[in-house]
Each structure stands twice: as structure tokens, then as C-alpha cells.
Amino acid sequence: MNIVGVVFAKEVRDNLRDRRTVLSTLLFGALLGPLIFAVIFNLMIEQQVSQAEAQLVLPIAGAEHAPNLIAYLRRAGVEITEAPAAAEELVAAREIDFALRIGPDYGTNWRAGDPAVVELIADTTRRQAATNLQRVRALLARYSQTVGAQRLQLRGIDPLLAQAVATRQVDVSTPQSRGAVLVGTLPFFLLMTVFTGGLYLAIDATSGEKERQSLEPLLINPVPRWQIMLGKVLAAALFSSTSLAIGLVAFHFAMQTIPAAAMGFQINLGWAVIAQCFLIAWPLTLIASCGQCILAAFARGFREAQAYASILTFVPMAPSLWLSLSPVKEQFWMTAVPLLSQVVLLNSTVRGDSVPLLWLATSWLGSLTLGLALCWVASGLYNRPGLVVSNPQ
């Protein structure tokens, strides 16, 4: 195993010499995800809080047809303005967020006891106005319920008779589970970090050396080629593991900047959870490194290997995308599927649930089995005579 250690030390030393590449793949790649995550969620929370506390301005067309409704809205603190004639066009052009239109038949329907229709003009795809739009809908619904109850009382009918079923929502969610929804994209970022941390070393150690014609002198040494391959794979796995650790630490500090307590959340990313997440995701470093070395062995040059490896980075997206589109309850069989098992266990960990030791052991067994199988395939590729040929005829 001394040969493995020599190749391992050589690849690590060569990769560290290229400081720009190390910074871009090891540091920036690991820090970019937590930075984007913290900035986006801080902006979202700040926007929601500012909209919820700001003065609600409601443009209304035909306010003279519903004086009681206007008085109710003003008592609720709503600032009433005159809506422009072409409200639909202005809302569609995003010049105003929404508008309320009251037709001339409102009073007639009101006096007849029929439903008096008002039109709420809005673009439901605009997330920036979603909070204020929800406030307007809640005010209109409350006014409708109040007036309806008064009408029944005037007729000597108990308003509760119209409420056949009373629903009381019992929220059993915890601050930890609500915080887990907030950090639901954490597994995706961590898996991407694993697959990019050692990417450059994996393809440079094979395709790069092939182009520089330094791979052939290395392979003609009287040592088993699988040992040379293993040294390169372990070096790539080291950088992948380091990138994973940096990403987790960065997420820990990034979560400190989010005002989760003010929103009723509790983000479960303490140091114990960080260590557990690292333990769950670490076997993927072997899978990623072996897969990248295999693709680099097939490539005839460094650029071709980069193209193949960029396709490989889409692999960690699959389980997260599947679980987001088809949410299913975690089951034991999922822990035996590499990548899927890491997403399931990471979600449970950040949610504050206890991860059974059997599930963790099964995840490790499945992932390491696939990693060793990929190592066996890579060692076979290193025995190919065409491996050292950069541009075969």
C-alpha cells in the first residue's frame, strides 16, 4: 500500500500547487451554496415581514357603490385610493399589485339579500404581492362573514346554525420541523458540493496527465495499476470530503444570519447535527471520485473529460427532484439506494428526527458497495492499453 500512499501524496501536492483551481473548486464551490441560501431566505423573510407590517393600500374602482364595505376597510387600517380605469392592464403590466372593482349592481344585490359581487383583480403569479393580496382576501372574507351573521340575526336565526361543521386545526408541527422546511434544499447543496469538490483533481489526474504525456511514465512502473488508480481516487475523495466539511460549516454560520425565531422556526444545525450530516454524506465522496475517474479514463482529453463530468453533476439532482415532485414517506428500502438514502437521512436529521442506527448502517453499506464496484471498474480501465493514448486513430 506504500504505492497508493505515494500516488496519493503526489496528486494532493500537485493539486495544491494550482491555488486558483483549489480556491474555485474547494472553497468557492462549498461556500457559494450557503451564501446564496442565506441571502435568498433573508430577502424573502424581510420582504414578507415588511409587507405584513406596512400600510395596506387598496385601489378601488366604484367605491361609492359600497359605502359600508369602504368604511369597514378603513376601520381595519386600509388606505383606500381611486383605482385607474384600465386596472387589468396595469396589473398585468405590474404597475400596480392589485385592485378592487365594485360594480353598479352591488347595492341592488345587497338590498335584495343576494350575494354582492366584487372583483379582485390580481396576478396570482406575482410572489412579491402575495402577502398583501392574502391580507385583502382575509379582510373581504371577514366582512362577508360578519354581514352574513348579522342578516341571520335580524331574521331571528342563530348564525351558528349555518355552520354545520366547525373545524379546529391542531398543529402538531414543531419549531424544528418548520425549520426543516426552511432548510429543505440543504441535501441538494451538500450532494452538489461532494460531486464538485474533487472534480478537477479526478479528471486532471487521468485526462490531464494523458494530455501532458505524464501518465505513461507513471503506468510503466512495475506496480499494479489498481494501486495507482486507488491513490488518485483517494486524493480526489480527500478534496471532496474537505469541500463537504467546509460546506457544512459554512451552512452552520449562514443559518445564524436568518431570523428564524422571529418566524417561529428553529433551525437544527448545531455542531452535533453538522457532524451527523458529514457522517451520512461522506460515503458519496468515494462514489463521486470513482465515477469521475471512470469518465476521465474514457475521455481522450481534458476538455472532453470536463464535458462528461459536467453531466455527472446532474446525478445528485435526481433524488432531491423526485422527492420534491412526489413526496413520499421515508421507508427502510430507501436507505439501501445510494444518493436517495443520503437525501432521506439528511432530511430526517435537519428535521430533528432520530435516525435509526440500522438505517445509517444500511446507507453506508449500499453506498460503499457501489463505491467499491466503481473502483473495480476504474481499475479495469486503468489496465487498458488505450488509456495512455490521447488521440487514438
Secondary structure as UniProt FT lines:
FT   HELIX           2..17
FT   HELIX           19..22
FT   HELIX           23..28
FT   HELIX           29..53
FT   STRAND          57..61
FT   HELIX           63..65
FT   HELIX           67..75
FT   TURN            76..77
FT   STRAND          79..82
FT   TURN            85..86
FT   HELIX           87..92
FT   TURN            93..94
FT   STRAND          98..102
FT   TURN            104..105
FT   HELIX           106..112
FT   STRAND          118..122
FT   TURN            124..125
FT   HELIX           127..129
FT   HELIX           130..154
FT   TURN            155..156
FT   HELIX           159..162
FT   HELIX           175..182
FT   TURN            183..185
FT   HELIX           186..197
FT   HELIX           199..203
FT   HELIX           204..208
FT   HELIX           209..212
FT   HELIX           215..219
FT   HELIX           225..255
FT   TURN            256..257
FT   HELIX           261..263
FT   HELIX           271..281
FT   HELIX           283..298
FT   HELIX           302..312
FT   TURN            313..316
FT   HELIX           317..325
FT   HELIX           332..336
FT   TURN            338..339
FT   HELIX           340..350
FT   TURN            351..352
FT   HELIX           357..382
FT   HELIX           385..388
//
